[in-house]
Amino acid sequence: MNALIETDDPPYVKDIPARTMGSIARYVLQGIHPGDFIWNCIRNDLKMAVAYADKDNVTALKSIVMLFINRIPSGCWGSEEKALAWLKKFQSEQNHGNETSNLYPYLCKHLQS
């Protein structure tokens, strides 16, 4: 196995609600537009993310940010332009999701959430 491809969740993922991990996984692996809270995290607008967050996600916000910084591909988050370009890839490439699933297997188990 390639040591660069991580298959296990980092420890802070346990603090992130399952529904939130599912939303992040669907965005990264399938190009599915998430709800307002995660969309604003993806866009790097934490002020608006907090405005849309429920109690569980406010509590998990540091862990969610750490997940994005450490484990989510930088090409799909950080600005609205990057996020929209990521979604557009899935509209133009039918098999893009399979490619990303192979690169980010640790997210696959969260697709059911």
MARGUVO-104887 format. One record per atom (N, C-alpha, C): residue number from 1; residue in three letters; atom name; z, y, x negated. Coordinates in steps of 0.02 Angstrom, whole numbers. Layout:
residues N
nr|rest|atom|Z|Y|X
NUM|Ala|CA|Z|Y|X
...
//
This chain:
residues 113
nr|rest|atom|Z|Y|X
1|Met|N|0|-59|-42
1|Met|CA|0|0|0
1|Met|C|0|62|-44
2|Asn|N|-36|112|-24
2|Asn|CA|-38|175|-60
2|Asn|C|29|211|-53
3|Ala|N|59|228|-109
3|Ala|CA|126|259|-107
3|Ala|C|123|329|-76
4|Leu|N|64|359|-75
4|Leu|CA|58|427|-46
4|Leu|C|56|426|30
5|Ile|N|41|369|59
5|Ile|CA|39|364|132
5|Ile|C|107|338|155
6|Glu|N|144|382|187
6|Glu|CA|212|364|208
6|Glu|C|211|335|278
7|Thr|N|248|282|288
7|Thr|CA|248|249|353
7|Thr|C|314|257|390
8|Asp|N|365|279|357
8|Asp|CA|431|287|389
8|Asp|C|444|360|406
9|Asp|N|483|369|458
9|Asp|CA|504|436|476
9|Asp|C|553|463|424
10|Pro|N|548|527|408
10|Pro|CA|601|557|367
10|Pro|C|665|561|408
11|Pro|N|723|567|376
11|Pro|CA|787|564|413
11|Pro|C|795|617|467
12|Tyr|N|766|676|458
12|Tyr|CA|776|729|507
12|Tyr|C|738|717|573
13|Val|N|693|670|574
13|Val|CA|655|656|636
13|Val|C|702|632|691
14|Lys|N|757|600|673
14|Lys|CA|804|576|725
14|Lys|C|832|633|767
15|Asp|N|830|694|741
15|Asp|CA|855|752|778
15|Asp|C|803|781|826
16|Ile|N|741|758|822
16|Ile|CA|687|785|864
16|Ile|C|681|742|926
17|Pro|N|681|773|986
17|Pro|CA|673|734|1048
17|Pro|C|609|692|1047
18|Ala|N|614|632|1075
18|Ala|CA|556|586|1076
18|Ala|C|496|618|1109
19|Arg|N|506|655|1163
19|Arg|CA|449|686|1197
19|Arg|C|415|738|1153
20|Thr|N|454|771|1110
20|Thr|CA|427|821|1064
20|Thr|C|387|787|1009
21|Met|N|415|732|981
21|Met|CA|377|694|931
21|Met|C|313|666|960
22|Gly|N|316|645|1023
22|Gly|CA|255|620|1055
22|Gly|C|203|675|1061
23|Ser|N|224|734|1079
23|Ser|CA|177|791|1085
23|Ser|C|146|808|1017
24|Ile|N|187|808|965
24|Ile|CA|161|823|898
24|Ile|C|112|768|876
25|Ala|N|130|706|888
25|Ala|CA|87|649|869
25|Ala|C|20|653|906
26|Arg|N|22|667|971
26|Arg|CA|-41|671|1010
26|Arg|C|-85|728|985
27|Tyr|N|-54|784|965
27|Tyr|CA|-93|840|938
27|Tyr|C|-125|821|872
28|Val|N|-86|793|826
28|Val|CA|-112|778|759
28|Val|C|-162|721|761
29|Leu|N|-147|668|798
29|Leu|CA|-188|608|796
29|Leu|C|-245|607|847
30|Gln|N|-237|642|902
30|Gln|CA|-287|638|956
30|Gln|C|-317|705|975
31|Gly|N|-291|759|947
31|Gly|CA|-317|825|963
31|Gly|C|-301|847|1034
32|Ile|N|-244|826|1060
32|Ile|CA|-223|845|1128
32|Ile|C|-180|908|1123
33|His|N|-200|959|1158
33|His|CA|-165|1023|1158
33|His|C|-95|1013|1184
34|Pro|N|-44|1034|1146
34|Pro|CA|26|1025|1168
34|Pro|C|48|1080|1215
35|Gly|N|110|1074|1237
35|Gly|CA|140|1126|1279
35|Gly|C|155|1189|1239
36|Asp|N|180|1239|1274
36|Asp|CA|190|1305|1243
36|Asp|C|239|1304|1184
37|Phe|N|292|1267|1189
37|Phe|CA|340|1265|1134
37|Phe|C|308|1239|1069
38|Ile|N|279|1180|1072
38|Ile|CA|248|1151|1012
38|Ile|C|188|1192|990
39|Trp|N|149|1218|1038
39|Trp|CA|91|1259|1020
39|Trp|C|113|1319|978
40|Asn|N|168|1350|997
40|Asn|CA|192|1407|958
40|Asn|C|221|1387|891
41|Cys|N|251|1328|886
41|Cys|CA|271|1302|821
41|Cys|C|210|1291|777
42|Ile|N|158|1261|805
42|Ile|CA|96|1249|768
42|Ile|C|65|1314|745
43|Arg|N|66|1364|787
43|Arg|CA|38|1429|770
43|Arg|C|82|1469|722
44|Asn|N|141|1442|706
44|Asn|CA|189|1474|662
44|Asn|C|218|1538|692
45|Asp|N|225|1537|758
45|Asp|CA|255|1593|794
45|Asp|C|323|1570|821
46|Leu|N|372|1571|777
46|Leu|CA|438|1543|796
46|Leu|C|473|1586|848
47|Lys|N|458|1650|850
47|Lys|CA|488|1692|902
47|Lys|C|468|1667|972
48|Met|N|404|1654|980
48|Met|CA|380|1629|1045
48|Met|C|401|1556|1056
49|Ala|N|404|1518|1002
49|Ala|CA|427|1448|1009
49|Ala|C|498|1447|1038
50|Val|N|542|1489|1012
50|Val|CA|610|1492|1038
50|Val|C|610|1514|1110
51|Ala|N|567|1560|1128
51|Ala|CA|563|1584|1197
51|Ala|C|544|1527|1245
52|Tyr|N|503|1480|1223
52|Tyr|CA|481|1425|1266
52|Tyr|C|523|1362|1259
53|Ala|N|567|1359|1210
53|Ala|CA|605|1298|1196
53|Ala|C|659|1285|1247
54|Asp|N|668|1222|1263
54|Asp|CA|727|1202|1302
54|Asp|C|786|1192|1254
55|Lys|N|843|1176|1281
55|Lys|CA|904|1169|1241
55|Lys|C|896|1117|1185
56|Asp|N|865|1060|1201
56|Asp|CA|857|1007|1151
56|Asp|C|812|1029|1093
57|Asn|N|758|1065|1110
57|Asn|CA|712|1086|1057
57|Asn|C|739|1145|1016
58|Val|N|779|1188|1046
58|Val|CA|812|1241|1007
58|Val|C|857|1208|955
59|Thr|N|895|1158|977
59|Thr|CA|940|1123|932
59|Thr|C|901|1088|875
60|Ala|N|842|1063|890
60|Ala|CA|802|1026|842
60|Ala|C|753|1069|802
61|Leu|N|753|1134|814
61|Leu|CA|700|1177|784
61|Leu|C|696|1171|708
62|Lys|N|752|1171|674
62|Lys|CA|750|1165|601
62|Lys|C|716|1099|581
63|Ser|N|733|1045|614
63|Ser|CA|703|980|598
63|Ser|C|628|980|614
64|Ile|N|608|1012|668
64|Ile|CA|537|1016|685
64|Ile|C|499|1056|632
65|Val|N|527|1111|610
65|Val|CA|495|1151|557
65|Val|C|491|1110|493
66|Met|N|544|1073|476
66|Met|CA|543|1031|416
66|Met|C|489|977|422
67|Leu|N|480|949|481
67|Leu|CA|428|899|492
67|Leu|C|359|930|478
68|Phe|N|347|989|505
68|Phe|CA|282|1021|494
68|Phe|C|272|1036|420
69|Ile|N|322|1062|387
69|Ile|CA|315|1080|316
69|Ile|C|304|1019|273
70|Asn|N|340|966|287
70|Asn|CA|340|908|242
70|Asn|C|292|851|260
71|Arg|N|275|844|324
71|Arg|CA|238|784|344
71|Arg|C|176|794|386
72|Ile|N|166|854|412
72|Ile|CA|108|866|455
72|Ile|C|53|898|412
73|Pro|N|-9|875|419
73|Pro|CA|-63|902|376
73|Pro|C|-69|978|383
74|Ser|N|-72|1011|327
74|Ser|CA|-72|1085|327
74|Ser|C|-135|1113|359
75|Gly|N|-187|1074|364
75|Gly|CA|-248|1098|395
75|Gly|C|-245|1104|470
76|Cys|N|-191|1080|501
76|Cys|CA|-188|1082|574
76|Cys|C|-134|1129|601
77|Trp|N|-99|1164|558
77|Trp|CA|-47|1209|583
77|Trp|C|-38|1267|534
78|Gly|N|-3|1318|557
78|Gly|CA|12|1376|515
78|Gly|C|-18|1440|542
79|Ser|N|-69|1434|583
79|Ser|CA|-99|1492|615
79|Ser|C|-138|1468|676
80|Glu|N|-153|1515|720
80|Glu|CA|-192|1497|779
80|Glu|C|-262|1475|759
81|Glu|N|-289|1506|708
81|Glu|CA|-357|1488|686
81|Glu|C|-359|1415|662
82|Lys|N|-310|1395|622
82|Lys|CA|-308|1326|599
82|Lys|C|-299|1278|657
83|Ala|N|-254|1295|704
83|Ala|CA|-240|1251|761
83|Ala|C|-302|1243|805
84|Leu|N|-336|1297|818
84|Leu|CA|-396|1293|860
84|Leu|C|-452|1254|824
85|Ala|N|-457|1263|759
85|Ala|CA|-507|1225|721
85|Ala|C|-491|1150|722
86|Trp|N|-426|1133|719
86|Trp|CA|-406|1063|722
86|Trp|C|-426|1033|789
87|Leu|N|-412|1068|843
87|Leu|CA|-431|1043|909
87|Leu|C|-506|1036|915
88|Lys|N|-543|1083|887
88|Lys|CA|-616|1081|891
88|Lys|C|-645|1020|856
89|Lys|N|-613|998|802
89|Lys|CA|-635|938|767
89|Lys|C|-638|878|814
90|Phe|N|-589|874|857
90|Phe|CA|-585|817|902
90|Phe|C|-638|821|957
91|Gln|N|-659|880|973
91|Gln|CA|-713|889|1022
91|Gln|C|-780|870|992
92|Ser|N|-788|880|927
92|Ser|CA|-853|868|895
92|Ser|C|-858|801|860
93|Glu|N|-802|768|846
93|Glu|CA|-802|704|811
93|Glu|C|-765|652|852
94|Gln|N|-802|607|881
94|Gln|CA|-773|557|926
94|Gln|C|-723|512|890
95|Asn|N|-733|496|827
95|Asn|CA|-689|449|792
95|Asn|C|-637|483|748
96|His|N|-631|548|753
96|His|CA|-584|583|709
96|His|C|-513|557|718
97|Gly|N|-493|540|778
97|Gly|CA|-426|515|790
97|Gly|C|-411|451|752
98|Asn|N|-461|406|746
98|Asn|CA|-450|345|708
98|Asn|C|-439|360|635
99|Glu|N|-476|408|608
99|Glu|CA|-467|427|538
99|Glu|C|-398|455|526
100|Thr|N|-374|499|570
100|Thr|CA|-308|528|560
100|Thr|C|-253|477|571
101|Ser|N|-263|429|615
101|Ser|CA|-213|377|626
101|Ser|C|-202|338|562
102|Asn|N|-256|324|526
102|Asn|CA|-250|288|463
102|Asn|C|-214|328|409
103|Leu|N|-221|394|411
103|Leu|CA|-190|437|362
103|Leu|C|-116|451|377
104|Tyr|N|-98|449|440
104|Tyr|CA|-30|468|461
104|Tyr|C|1|414|505
105|Pro|N|10|353|477
105|Pro|CA|34|298|518
105|Pro|C|105|308|545
106|Tyr|N|146|348|511
106|Tyr|CA|214|360|535
106|Tyr|C|214|396|602
107|Leu|N|160|431|618
107|Leu|CA|157|466|683
107|Leu|C|136|420|740
108|Cys|N|101|366|723
108|Cys|CA|72|322|775
108|Cys|C|126|295|822
109|Lys|N|183|278|797
109|Lys|CA|235|249|840
109|Lys|C|261|300|891
110|His|N|248|363|880
110|His|CA|271|416|926
110|His|C|221|432|981
111|Leu|N|163|400|980
111|Leu|CA|113|413|1031
111|Leu|C|135|391|1100
112|Gln|N|179|343|1105
112|Gln|CA|203|318|1169
112|Gln|C|255|364|1200
113|Ser|N|284|409|1161
113|Ser|CA|338|453|1187
113|Ser|C|312|505|1234
//
